[in-house]
Amino acid sequence: MAAEKMVMVGMLPEVIVVDPGDQVTWFSNAGNLKIEFDPQRSPFASNVFQAPPGVRLSSGPTRSGLNPGTYRYRLSLNDVVVAHGEVLLRAK
């Protein structure tokens, strides 16, 4: 079964390590949360994820057939970029 990696916004790790099929969940009570990956380099089915305060924002599982590597994203609260992060996809 795939694991879920939780990111508590405000205690943001610089790198989130995932295995193929894992998903990432971001959470913030501080404001409207938005996660943006490069449209050409998102490890998930979408490259933009949004949620209101207090709602868990889940990426869904990683896309199948991806090469291991680093996938960078921007994290915004209330439409202001507050951090940059990376999802590191490990090999099977």
LOBADO-617280 format. One record per atom (N, C-alpha, C): z, x, y negated; atom name. Coordinates in Angstrom, 1 decimal. Layout:
// residues N
<r zz="Z" xx="X" yy="Y" atom="CA"/>
...
This chain:
// residues 92
<r zz="0.0" xx="0.8" yy="1.2" atom="N"/>
<r zz="0.0" xx="0.0" yy="0.0" atom="CA"/>
<r zz="0.0" xx="0.9" yy="-1.2" atom="C"/>
<r zz="-0.8" xx="0.5" yy="-2.3" atom="N"/>
<r zz="-0.9" xx="1.3" yy="-3.5" atom="CA"/>
<r zz="0.4" xx="1.2" yy="-4.3" atom="C"/>
<r zz="0.7" xx="2.3" yy="-5.0" atom="N"/>
<r zz="1.9" xx="2.3" yy="-5.8" atom="CA"/>
<r zz="1.6" xx="1.8" yy="-7.2" atom="C"/>
<r zz="2.7" xx="1.5" yy="-7.9" atom="N"/>
<r zz="2.6" xx="1.1" yy="-9.3" atom="CA"/>
<r zz="3.3" xx="2.1" yy="-10.1" atom="C"/>
<r zz="2.7" xx="2.7" yy="-11.1" atom="N"/>
<r zz="3.4" xx="3.7" yy="-11.9" atom="CA"/>
<r zz="3.7" xx="3.0" yy="-13.2" atom="C"/>
<r zz="5.0" xx="3.0" yy="-13.6" atom="N"/>
<r zz="5.5" xx="2.3" yy="-14.8" atom="CA"/>
<r zz="5.6" xx="3.3" yy="-16.0" atom="C"/>
<r zz="5.1" xx="2.9" yy="-17.1" atom="N"/>
<r zz="5.2" xx="3.7" yy="-18.4" atom="CA"/>
<r zz="6.0" xx="2.9" yy="-19.4" atom="C"/>
<r zz="7.2" xx="3.4" yy="-19.7" atom="N"/>
<r zz="8.0" xx="2.7" yy="-20.8" atom="CA"/>
<r zz="7.6" xx="3.3" yy="-22.1" atom="C"/>
<r zz="6.9" xx="2.5" yy="-22.9" atom="N"/>
<r zz="6.4" xx="3.0" yy="-24.2" atom="CA"/>
<r zz="7.6" xx="3.4" yy="-25.1" atom="C"/>
<r zz="7.6" xx="4.5" yy="-25.7" atom="N"/>
<r zz="8.7" xx="5.0" yy="-26.4" atom="CA"/>
<r zz="9.3" xx="6.2" yy="-25.6" atom="C"/>
<r zz="9.1" xx="6.2" yy="-24.3" atom="N"/>
<r zz="9.5" xx="7.3" yy="-23.5" atom="CA"/>
<r zz="8.2" xx="7.7" yy="-22.7" atom="C"/>
<r zz="7.1" xx="8.0" yy="-23.5" atom="N"/>
<r zz="5.8" xx="8.1" yy="-22.9" atom="CA"/>
<r zz="5.6" xx="9.5" yy="-22.3" atom="C"/>
<r zz="5.3" xx="9.5" yy="-21.0" atom="N"/>
<r zz="5.0" xx="10.8" yy="-20.4" atom="CA"/>
<r zz="3.6" xx="11.2" yy="-20.9" atom="C"/>
<r zz="3.4" xx="12.5" yy="-21.1" atom="N"/>
<r zz="2.1" xx="13.0" yy="-21.5" atom="CA"/>
<r zz="1.0" xx="12.8" yy="-20.4" atom="C"/>
<r zz="1.4" xx="12.9" yy="-19.2" atom="N"/>
<r zz="0.5" xx="12.7" yy="-18.0" atom="CA"/>
<r zz="1.1" xx="11.8" yy="-17.0" atom="C"/>
<r zz="0.3" xx="10.8" yy="-16.6" atom="N"/>
<r zz="0.7" xx="9.9" yy="-15.5" atom="CA"/>
<r zz="-0.1" xx="10.3" yy="-14.3" atom="C"/>
<r zz="0.5" xx="10.7" yy="-13.2" atom="N"/>
<r zz="-0.2" xx="11.1" yy="-12.0" atom="CA"/>
<r zz="-0.3" xx="9.9" yy="-11.0" atom="C"/>
<r zz="-1.6" xx="9.6" yy="-10.6" atom="N"/>
<r zz="-1.8" xx="8.5" yy="-9.7" atom="CA"/>
<r zz="-2.7" xx="8.9" yy="-8.6" atom="C"/>
<r zz="-2.5" xx="8.2" yy="-7.5" atom="N"/>
<r zz="-3.4" xx="8.4" yy="-6.3" atom="CA"/>
<r zz="-4.5" xx="7.3" yy="-6.3" atom="C"/>
<r zz="-5.6" xx="7.5" yy="-5.6" atom="N"/>
<r zz="-6.6" xx="6.5" yy="-5.6" atom="CA"/>
<r zz="-6.1" xx="5.2" yy="-5.1" atom="C"/>
<r zz="-6.4" xx="4.1" yy="-5.9" atom="N"/>
<r zz="-6.0" xx="2.8" yy="-5.6" atom="CA"/>
<r zz="-4.7" xx="2.4" yy="-6.3" atom="C"/>
<r zz="-4.0" xx="3.4" yy="-6.9" atom="N"/>
<r zz="-2.7" xx="3.0" yy="-7.7" atom="CA"/>
<r zz="-3.1" xx="2.3" yy="-9.0" atom="C"/>
<r zz="-2.1" xx="1.7" yy="-9.6" atom="N"/>
<r zz="-2.3" xx="1.1" yy="-10.9" atom="CA"/>
<r zz="-1.2" xx="1.6" yy="-11.8" atom="C"/>
<r zz="-1.5" xx="1.5" yy="-13.1" atom="N"/>
<r zz="-0.5" xx="1.9" yy="-14.1" atom="CA"/>
<r zz="-0.1" xx="0.6" yy="-14.9" atom="C"/>
<r zz="1.2" xx="0.5" yy="-15.2" atom="N"/>
<r zz="1.7" xx="-0.6" yy="-16.0" atom="CA"/>
<r zz="2.5" xx="0.0" yy="-17.2" atom="C"/>
<r zz="2.0" xx="-0.4" yy="-18.4" atom="N"/>
<r zz="2.7" xx="0.0" yy="-19.6" atom="CA"/>
<r zz="3.5" xx="-1.2" yy="-20.1" atom="C"/>
<r zz="4.6" xx="-0.9" yy="-20.8" atom="N"/>
<r zz="5.5" xx="-1.9" yy="-21.3" atom="CA"/>
<r zz="6.1" xx="-1.5" yy="-22.7" atom="C"/>
<r zz="6.1" xx="-2.5" yy="-23.6" atom="N"/>
<r zz="6.7" xx="-2.2" yy="-24.9" atom="CA"/>
<r zz="7.3" xx="-3.5" yy="-25.5" atom="C"/>
<r zz="8.5" xx="-3.4" yy="-26.0" atom="N"/>
<r zz="9.0" xx="-4.5" yy="-26.8" atom="CA"/>
<r zz="8.8" xx="-4.3" yy="-28.3" atom="C"/>
<r zz="8.2" xx="-3.2" yy="-28.7" atom="N"/>
<r zz="8.1" xx="-2.8" yy="-30.1" atom="CA"/>
<r zz="6.9" xx="-3.4" yy="-30.8" atom="C"/>
<r zz="6.0" xx="-4.0" yy="-30.1" atom="N"/>
<r zz="4.8" xx="-4.6" yy="-30.8" atom="CA"/>
<r zz="3.7" xx="-4.8" yy="-29.9" atom="C"/>
<r zz="2.5" xx="-5.3" yy="-30.4" atom="N"/>
<r zz="1.3" xx="-5.5" yy="-29.6" atom="CA"/>
<r zz="0.8" xx="-4.2" yy="-29.1" atom="C"/>
<r zz="0.7" xx="-4.1" yy="-27.8" atom="N"/>
<r zz="0.3" xx="-2.9" yy="-27.1" atom="CA"/>
<r zz="-1.2" xx="-2.9" yy="-26.8" atom="C"/>
<r zz="-1.9" xx="-1.8" yy="-27.1" atom="N"/>
<r zz="-3.3" xx="-1.6" yy="-26.7" atom="CA"/>
<r zz="-3.5" xx="-0.2" yy="-26.1" atom="C"/>
<r zz="-4.2" xx="-0.2" yy="-25.0" atom="N"/>
<r zz="-4.5" xx="1.0" yy="-24.3" atom="CA"/>
<r zz="-6.0" xx="1.1" yy="-24.3" atom="C"/>
<r zz="-6.6" xx="2.3" yy="-24.8" atom="N"/>
<r zz="-8.0" xx="2.4" yy="-24.8" atom="CA"/>
<r zz="-8.5" xx="3.7" yy="-24.2" atom="C"/>
<r zz="-9.3" xx="3.6" yy="-23.2" atom="N"/>
<r zz="-10.0" xx="4.7" yy="-22.5" atom="CA"/>
<r zz="-11.4" xx="4.8" yy="-23.1" atom="C"/>
<r zz="-12.0" xx="6.0" yy="-23.0" atom="N"/>
<r zz="-13.4" xx="6.2" yy="-23.3" atom="CA"/>
<r zz="-14.2" xx="5.2" yy="-22.4" atom="C"/>
<r zz="-15.1" xx="4.4" yy="-23.0" atom="N"/>
<r zz="-15.9" xx="3.4" yy="-22.2" atom="CA"/>
<r zz="-16.6" xx="4.1" yy="-21.0" atom="C"/>
<r zz="-17.0" xx="5.4" yy="-21.2" atom="N"/>
<r zz="-17.7" xx="6.1" yy="-20.1" atom="CA"/>
<r zz="-16.8" xx="6.8" yy="-19.1" atom="C"/>
<r zz="-15.5" xx="6.8" yy="-19.4" atom="N"/>
<r zz="-14.5" xx="7.6" yy="-18.6" atom="CA"/>
<r zz="-13.2" xx="6.9" yy="-18.4" atom="C"/>
<r zz="-13.3" xx="5.6" yy="-17.9" atom="N"/>
<r zz="-12.1" xx="4.9" yy="-17.6" atom="CA"/>
<r zz="-11.9" xx="4.9" yy="-16.1" atom="C"/>
<r zz="-10.7" xx="5.2" yy="-15.6" atom="N"/>
<r zz="-10.5" xx="5.2" yy="-14.2" atom="CA"/>
<r zz="-10.3" xx="3.8" yy="-13.6" atom="C"/>
<r zz="-10.3" xx="2.8" yy="-14.5" atom="N"/>
<r zz="-10.0" xx="1.4" yy="-14.1" atom="CA"/>
<r zz="-11.2" xx="0.5" yy="-14.4" atom="C"/>
<r zz="-11.2" xx="-0.7" yy="-14.0" atom="N"/>
<r zz="-12.3" xx="-1.6" yy="-14.1" atom="CA"/>
<r zz="-12.7" xx="-1.9" yy="-15.6" atom="C"/>
<r zz="-11.7" xx="-1.8" yy="-16.5" atom="N"/>
<r zz="-11.9" xx="-2.0" yy="-17.9" atom="CA"/>
<r zz="-11.5" xx="-0.7" yy="-18.6" atom="C"/>
<r zz="-11.9" xx="-0.6" yy="-19.9" atom="N"/>
<r zz="-11.5" xx="0.6" yy="-20.6" atom="CA"/>
<r zz="-10.5" xx="0.2" yy="-21.7" atom="C"/>
<r zz="-10.3" xx="-1.1" yy="-22.0" atom="N"/>
<r zz="-9.3" xx="-1.6" yy="-23.0" atom="CA"/>
<r zz="-8.4" xx="-2.6" yy="-22.3" atom="C"/>
<r zz="-7.1" xx="-2.4" yy="-22.6" atom="N"/>
<r zz="-6.0" xx="-3.3" yy="-22.1" atom="CA"/>
<r zz="-5.1" xx="-3.7" yy="-23.3" atom="C"/>
<r zz="-4.7" xx="-4.9" yy="-23.4" atom="N"/>
<r zz="-3.9" xx="-5.4" yy="-24.5" atom="CA"/>
<r zz="-2.8" xx="-6.4" yy="-24.0" atom="C"/>
<r zz="-1.7" xx="-6.3" yy="-24.6" atom="N"/>
<r zz="-0.6" xx="-7.3" yy="-24.3" atom="CA"/>
<r zz="0.3" xx="-7.4" yy="-25.5" atom="C"/>
<r zz="0.9" xx="-8.6" yy="-25.7" atom="N"/>
<r zz="1.9" xx="-8.8" yy="-26.7" atom="CA"/>
<r zz="3.2" xx="-8.2" yy="-26.4" atom="C"/>
<r zz="4.1" xx="-8.1" yy="-27.3" atom="N"/>
<r zz="5.4" xx="-7.5" yy="-27.1" atom="CA"/>
<r zz="6.2" xx="-8.1" yy="-25.9" atom="C"/>
<r zz="6.8" xx="-7.3" yy="-25.0" atom="N"/>
<r zz="7.6" xx="-7.8" yy="-23.9" atom="CA"/>
<r zz="6.8" xx="-8.2" yy="-22.7" atom="C"/>
<r zz="5.5" xx="-8.0" yy="-22.7" atom="N"/>
<r zz="4.6" xx="-8.4" yy="-21.5" atom="CA"/>
<r zz="4.2" xx="-7.1" yy="-20.9" atom="C"/>
<r zz="4.3" xx="-7.0" yy="-19.5" atom="N"/>
<r zz="3.8" xx="-5.9" yy="-18.8" atom="CA"/>
<r zz="2.3" xx="-5.8" yy="-18.8" atom="C"/>
<r zz="1.8" xx="-4.7" yy="-19.1" atom="N"/>
<r zz="0.3" xx="-4.5" yy="-19.2" atom="CA"/>
<r zz="-0.1" xx="-3.7" yy="-18.0" atom="C"/>
<r zz="-0.8" xx="-4.3" yy="-17.1" atom="N"/>
<r zz="-1.2" xx="-3.6" yy="-15.8" atom="CA"/>
<r zz="-2.7" xx="-3.3" yy="-15.9" atom="C"/>
<r zz="-3.0" xx="-2.1" yy="-15.4" atom="N"/>
<r zz="-4.4" xx="-1.6" yy="-15.4" atom="CA"/>
<r zz="-5.2" xx="-2.2" yy="-14.2" atom="C"/>
<r zz="-4.5" xx="-2.6" yy="-13.2" atom="N"/>
<r zz="-5.3" xx="-2.9" yy="-11.9" atom="CA"/>
<r zz="-5.5" xx="-1.6" yy="-11.2" atom="C"/>
<r zz="-6.0" xx="-1.6" yy="-10.0" atom="N"/>
<r zz="-6.2" xx="-0.4" yy="-9.2" atom="CA"/>
<r zz="-7.3" xx="0.5" yy="-9.8" atom="C"/>
<r zz="-7.2" xx="1.7" yy="-9.5" atom="N"/>
<r zz="-8.3" xx="2.7" yy="-9.9" atom="CA"/>
<r zz="-9.6" xx="2.2" yy="-9.2" atom="C"/>
<r zz="-10.7" xx="2.5" yy="-9.9" atom="N"/>
<r zz="-12.0" xx="2.2" yy="-9.3" atom="CA"/>
<r zz="-12.2" xx="3.1" yy="-8.1" atom="C"/>
<r zz="-12.9" xx="2.6" yy="-7.1" atom="N"/>
<r zz="-13.2" xx="3.4" yy="-5.9" atom="CA"/>
<r zz="-14.3" xx="4.4" yy="-6.2" atom="C"/>
<r zz="-14.3" xx="5.5" yy="-5.5" atom="N"/>
<r zz="-15.3" xx="6.5" yy="-5.6" atom="CA"/>
<r zz="-15.2" xx="7.4" yy="-6.8" atom="C"/>
<r zz="-14.1" xx="7.3" yy="-7.5" atom="N"/>
<r zz="-13.9" xx="8.2" yy="-8.7" atom="CA"/>
<r zz="-13.6" xx="9.6" yy="-8.3" atom="C"/>
<r zz="-14.1" xx="10.6" yy="-9.1" atom="N"/>
<r zz="-13.7" xx="12.0" yy="-8.8" atom="CA"/>
<r zz="-12.3" xx="12.2" yy="-9.3" atom="C"/>
<r zz="-11.5" xx="13.0" yy="-8.6" atom="N"/>
<r zz="-10.2" xx="13.4" yy="-9.2" atom="CA"/>
<r zz="-10.4" xx="14.0" yy="-10.5" atom="C"/>
<r zz="-9.4" xx="13.9" yy="-11.4" atom="N"/>
<r zz="-9.5" xx="14.5" yy="-12.7" atom="CA"/>
<r zz="-8.6" xx="13.8" yy="-13.7" atom="C"/>
<r zz="-8.8" xx="14.2" yy="-15.0" atom="N"/>
<r zz="-8.0" xx="13.7" yy="-16.1" atom="CA"/>
<r zz="-8.8" xx="12.6" yy="-16.9" atom="C"/>
<r zz="-8.2" xx="11.5" yy="-17.1" atom="N"/>
<r zz="-8.8" xx="10.4" yy="-17.9" atom="CA"/>
<r zz="-7.8" xx="10.2" yy="-19.1" atom="C"/>
<r zz="-8.3" xx="10.5" yy="-20.3" atom="N"/>
<r zz="-7.5" xx="10.4" yy="-21.5" atom="CA"/>
<r zz="-7.6" xx="9.0" yy="-22.1" atom="C"/>
<r zz="-6.5" xx="8.6" yy="-22.8" atom="N"/>
<r zz="-6.4" xx="7.3" yy="-23.4" atom="CA"/>
<r zz="-5.6" xx="7.4" yy="-24.7" atom="C"/>
<r zz="-5.9" xx="6.3" yy="-25.6" atom="N"/>
<r zz="-5.1" xx="6.2" yy="-26.9" atom="CA"/>
<r zz="-4.2" xx="5.0" yy="-26.7" atom="C"/>
<r zz="-3.0" xx="5.1" yy="-27.2" atom="N"/>
<r zz="-2.0" xx="4.0" yy="-27.1" atom="CA"/>
<r zz="-1.7" xx="3.6" yy="-28.5" atom="C"/>
<r zz="-1.9" xx="2.3" yy="-28.8" atom="N"/>
<r zz="-1.7" xx="1.7" yy="-30.1" atom="CA"/>
<r zz="-0.6" xx="0.6" yy="-30.1" atom="C"/>
<r zz="0.2" xx="0.6" yy="-31.1" atom="N"/>
<r zz="1.2" xx="-0.5" yy="-31.3" atom="CA"/>
<r zz="0.8" xx="-1.2" yy="-32.6" atom="C"/>
<r zz="0.6" xx="-2.5" yy="-32.6" atom="N"/>
<r zz="0.2" xx="-3.2" yy="-33.8" atom="CA"/>
<r zz="-1.0" xx="-2.6" yy="-34.5" atom="C"/>
<r zz="-2.0" xx="-2.2" yy="-33.7" atom="N"/>
<r zz="-3.2" xx="-1.6" yy="-34.2" atom="CA"/>
<r zz="-3.1" xx="-0.3" yy="-34.8" atom="C"/>
<r zz="-2.0" xx="0.4" yy="-34.6" atom="N"/>
<r zz="-1.8" xx="1.8" yy="-35.1" atom="CA"/>
<r zz="-1.7" xx="2.7" yy="-33.9" atom="C"/>
<r zz="-2.6" xx="3.8" yy="-33.8" atom="N"/>
<r zz="-2.5" xx="4.7" yy="-32.7" atom="CA"/>
<r zz="-1.2" xx="5.5" yy="-32.9" atom="C"/>
<r zz="-0.4" xx="5.4" yy="-31.8" atom="N"/>
<r zz="0.9" xx="6.1" yy="-31.9" atom="CA"/>
<r zz="1.1" xx="7.2" yy="-30.9" atom="C"/>
<r zz="0.1" xx="7.3" yy="-29.9" atom="N"/>
<r zz="0.2" xx="8.3" yy="-28.9" atom="CA"/>
<r zz="-1.1" xx="8.5" yy="-28.2" atom="C"/>
<r zz="-1.3" xx="9.6" yy="-27.5" atom="N"/>
<r zz="-2.4" xx="9.9" yy="-26.6" atom="CA"/>
<r zz="-1.8" xx="10.2" yy="-25.3" atom="C"/>
<r zz="-2.4" xx="9.8" yy="-24.2" atom="N"/>
<r zz="-1.9" xx="10.1" yy="-22.9" atom="CA"/>
<r zz="-3.0" xx="10.4" yy="-22.0" atom="C"/>
<r zz="-2.7" xx="10.8" yy="-20.8" atom="N"/>
<r zz="-3.7" xx="11.1" yy="-19.7" atom="CA"/>
<r zz="-3.2" xx="10.5" yy="-18.4" atom="C"/>
<r zz="-4.2" xx="10.0" yy="-17.7" atom="N"/>
<r zz="-4.0" xx="9.6" yy="-16.3" atom="CA"/>
<r zz="-4.7" xx="10.6" yy="-15.5" atom="C"/>
<r zz="-3.9" xx="11.3" yy="-14.6" atom="N"/>
<r zz="-4.4" xx="12.3" yy="-13.7" atom="CA"/>
<r zz="-4.6" xx="11.7" yy="-12.3" atom="C"/>
<r zz="-5.9" xx="11.6" yy="-11.9" atom="N"/>
<r zz="-6.2" xx="11.0" yy="-10.6" atom="CA"/>
<r zz="-6.3" xx="12.1" yy="-9.6" atom="C"/>
<r zz="-5.4" xx="12.0" yy="-8.6" atom="N"/>
<r zz="-5.4" xx="13.0" yy="-7.5" atom="CA"/>
<r zz="-6.4" xx="12.7" yy="-6.5" atom="C"/>
<r zz="-6.8" xx="13.7" yy="-5.7" atom="N"/>
<r zz="-7.7" xx="13.5" yy="-4.6" atom="CA"/>
<r zz="-7.0" xx="12.8" yy="-3.5" atom="C"/>
<r zz="-7.7" xx="12.1" yy="-2.6" atom="N"/>
<r zz="-7.2" xx="11.4" yy="-1.5" atom="CA"/>
<r zz="-6.4" xx="12.3" yy="-0.6" atom="C"/>
